[in-house]
């Protein structure tokens, strides 16, 4: 999965699991945590962690352990 940025409508939401993974990686890596729930992170984190910035990955791992 290659993450790159472009303008998307703020109301846009992914439909597929692959879309959600891309969307979450994009938001997390750019520091936009608005609208990301703990349930979303629990579901998708195992699949997206290899694409995340190392500091953000560690932060989310600690968050999910609590």
C-alpha positions as CSV (number, residue, x, y, z in Angstrom):
1,X,0.0,0.0,0.0
2,X,1.5,3.3,-1.1
3,X,0.3,6.4,0.9
4,X,0.2,9.7,-0.9
5,X,-1.9,12.7,-0.3
6,X,-4.5,14.5,-2.4
7,X,-7.6,16.5,-1.8
8,X,-10.6,14.4,-0.9
9,X,-14.0,15.6,0.3
10,X,-14.0,15.8,4.2
11,X,-17.3,13.9,4.2
12,X,-15.9,11.0,2.2
13,X,-15.7,7.6,3.9
14,X,-14.2,4.4,2.6
15,X,-16.5,1.4,1.7
16,X,-14.1,-1.5,1.5
17,X,-11.6,-2.9,4.1
18,X,-8.7,-1.9,1.8
19,X,-10.2,1.6,1.6
20,X,-10.4,1.9,5.3
21,X,-6.8,0.7,5.7
22,X,-5.6,3.3,3.2
23,X,-7.7,6.0,4.8
24,X,-6.5,5.3,8.4
25,X,-2.8,5.1,7.4
26,X,-3.2,8.4,5.6
27,X,-4.9,10.1,8.5
28,X,-2.6,8.7,11.2
29,X,0.6,9.4,9.3
30,X,-0.5,13.0,8.7
31,X,-1.5,13.5,12.4
32,X,-5.2,13.7,11.7
33,X,-6.8,11.6,14.4
34,X,-10.3,13.2,14.2
35,X,-13.0,10.6,13.8
36,X,-10.8,7.6,14.4
37,X,-12.3,5.4,17.1
38,X,-10.6,2.8,19.3
39,X,-12.8,0.1,17.6
40,X,-11.4,1.1,14.2
41,X,-7.9,0.9,15.5
42,X,-8.5,-2.5,17.1
43,X,-9.9,-3.8,13.8
44,X,-7.4,-2.4,11.4
45,X,-4.2,-1.9,13.4
46,X,-2.7,-5.4,12.8
47,X,-3.0,-4.8,9.0
48,X,-1.8,-1.2,8.9
49,X,1.0,-1.1,11.5
50,X,3.8,-1.8,9.0
51,X,2.8,1.3,7.0
52,X,2.7,3.7,10.0
53,X,5.4,6.1,11.2
54,X,7.3,4.3,13.9
55,X,6.4,6.9,16.6
56,X,2.7,6.9,15.8
57,X,2.8,3.0,15.7
58,X,4.2,2.9,19.2
59,X,1.7,5.5,20.5
60,X,-1.2,3.4,19.1
61,X,0.2,0.2,20.5
62,X,0.3,1.8,23.9
63,X,-3.2,3.2,23.5
64,X,-4.6,-0.2,22.5
65,X,-3.0,-1.9,25.5
66,X,-4.9,0.3,28.0
